[in-house]
């Protein structure tokens, strides 16, 4: 599935043209977002780890080359030249979990033109999706401080990789875990999950289903109570808890998955508390997103945790980023795309972020790579000559970095509604470079 | 990536409970959509092929079992029991490309409970995504009759599998091809694509870039003309076409990727026609969806083909289906989920569709599996005892079936705006079964 042929045809047609011309000078491409989705105040970078894996593993397999040679579009000498192609370039990037804003590159690739071009499609495919999901999941995290948040979205994620990578991206952004088993195995993400309605329905009655499940999972029984009648089921949980107490089996939590989650949670909390089950948690799910969670908590619904799926991991209100991976320099000369509404800032760039130690971020400045500005530079080297410069940080450290970033966002940007934009200035040096590039381009067109 | 552990944790916790109880009777689950997304008049089934592949290949690998045994949630006897687990059930389904409506099952699995339960997550993950994309792509096809439509969406698809499967689903729904090379290799989908803006920018000037590309691809040169100034570039195409005519190299098409696509297309068409290049096609891309395409064609924009990406293959206006895979029968007894707002029709079901031969579909009837109704039954057996009953139809045949389905949709449903709903009746026999199941459930709660 992740063959090197997982790319756009035009990458290969361009490569053949470059091959025929003998063109393969050093190119610099940068990945950035053009603008924020509606109602969003920031983005959170994610996906770098998978990009670096992709670059380190880049090669055409013999059967892929055979297919290319036989497809009727490419000549043999060009196809043969691909056999030795590896990624030999350098990469600088913002660490995963870093908050960023439009026009700020989060990744720069500097490599021979053909390599830097070939990777475009998959680099965007990996960075845009995880960044999209991390940015959405961060909103859910900000809307529910202190609450347990679990990714429930594999089934309606867009395919296998989307399910896995959205578990990863939402964990980075502050979710506590995922229901996706493979994400637990692969990334060490804590797993959550107990039973579906079918489990209740397959049994003769609900109380039997609850009892059997608790016996099979004496350490981890969250009981799903909305299959027939939520409050009646809560009473059955009370009866079962008394019965199981003698066996030393606790009920951990109940889950409500339909109806008015707020109203049910108040009634269920009252039923549980009246029976002394104050430690049994209430977990809610069903079409949740940051707005639904915020609305429940604004009414003080006694819900301890949320399963958030589809709307988070498809970023349902805006399921894509207006982002690009653009040529900014070739053979030492800065370039700039001028297409209407799609112009870019030329050259290799750096982002400096100002903030008092530990205080909220005060503003960013976008400038050329060789400029110095007040604040901290956000892009730093991660790969040289096709090899990582250091082992990747553990996912827990990435998640801590993300949490620290969210904590330092100016308060209005942490809300769910659109706030005045975070200040991102373009430094004089970059403005000057853009003017110079424009003059040269006018000359060439 | 497509490990059997690509599932929700609760599938495995339920399976252990069933194992402990010795429960593994015959279960029937059905996949259906609860309702249409806003502004949609129909859905188009897709993804069955990948579901059947998944079922035929279902097994736990030794390293997966080791991980499960070591993760602290499952006991050894249960994990050992998974080593022999295969899918041994039966499947009935609507053929891919079939148009369907809410509450109509497009797939039924009848299998031992544990098998039928375990597969839930991935079955939904595969069916909902391809159905979502095929349903969206069908709208683009209906909005642009006779026009060339190409999937351009891999880069902003949600990961690798989403890119591949959206190429497949959009081809089924009537797209002519894709830019995704691996989709060409794997599914035989026709490929399209030529150059990016970076190709123009990497060259000294636009005319040189055009000439070099045409020489490298003498059979297939579509030139991207919006990097600097679209109309100036069209004049360069005219000059180049004259130059290349002597060498017998034709220019096939130009592509416009920014600005007011309609206005540019009129001006570019005039420039090309004035030079006698009436056969050079105009291809347009840039944030297109069915509405944008329809608006361009409503103004008679002289555009011959469209590259449609992100908004189609993320189904951007509604990136998920309200769909489910629900237990409808266990050990011969019909079941029904009664959760508020999420109730389902019980038992094994069939859908009959009425239509005069070759005429538009006149209405569907949802009924029990053992009932007969006027019209044609839409669900038929595709797998028995875990094996396909017949080789899968070639993708071209699936695409033809889809086109025939769209042609027989009542005319108002083929429009982009919401039409009065297509008539789907529930037959007396199913209503009666639902009443009986409700009475039994009341008895049990």
Interface residues (C-beta under 8 A of the other chain):
Chain A: X1 X2 X3 X5 X6 X7 X8 X9 X10 X11 X12 X13 X14 X16 X17 X18 X19 X20 X21 X23 X25 X27 X29 X64 X67 X71 X73 X113 X117 X120 X121 X122 X124 X125 X126 X128 X129 X152 X154 X155 X156 X157 X158 X159 X160 X161 X162 X163 X164 X165 X166 X179 X180 X181 X182 X184 X185 X191 X192 X193 X194 X195 X196 X197 X198 X199 X201 X202 X204 X205 X206 X212 X213 X215 X216 X217 X220 X226 X227 X228 X229 X232 X257 X258 X259 X260 X310 X311 X314 X315 X316 X318 X319 X320 X321 X323 X326 X327 X330 X335 X336 X337 X338 X339 X340 X341 X342 X441 X444 X445
Chain B: X1 X2 X3 X5 X6 X7 X8 X9 X10 X11 X12 X13 X14 X16 X17 X18 X19 X20 X21 X23 X25 X27 X29 X64 X67 X71 X73 X113 X117 X120 X121 X122 X124 X125 X126 X128 X129 X152 X154 X155 X156 X157 X158 X159 X160 X161 X162 X163 X164 X165 X166 X179 X180 X181 X182 X184 X185 X191 X192 X193 X194 X195 X196 X197 X198 X199 X201 X202 X204 X205 X206 X212 X213 X215 X216 X217 X220 X226 X227 X228 X229 X232 X257 X258 X259 X260 X310 X311 X314 X315 X316 X318 X319 X320 X321 X323 X326 X327 X330 X335 X336 X337 X338 X339 X340 X341 X342 X441 X444 X445
